[in-house]
Amino acid sequence: MPIKIFAAIVAIALLLAFTIPVVVKLKGIALGAVILIGIAMMLVDLWQSLQSKDD
């Protein structure tokens, strides 16, 4: 379980590091909304995978 949590933190950090500079530079509201939806979907998937007992 600690490895899954560490991987989740790394995945979140990498996604944010990749997408935030694009949104800040382009200042697109629609682009920001799409990226926020993507981040929300990632967090839901991450939560579900951490709750599963497949280990």
Number of C-alpha atoms within 10 A of each C-alpha: 10 7 8 12 12 10 13 18 12 12 15 15 11 11 14 13 11 11 15 12 11 14 16 10 8 10 11 12 10 10 14 17 12 12 18 13 12 13 16 12 12 16 15 12 12 18 12 10 13 15 10 8 7 6 5
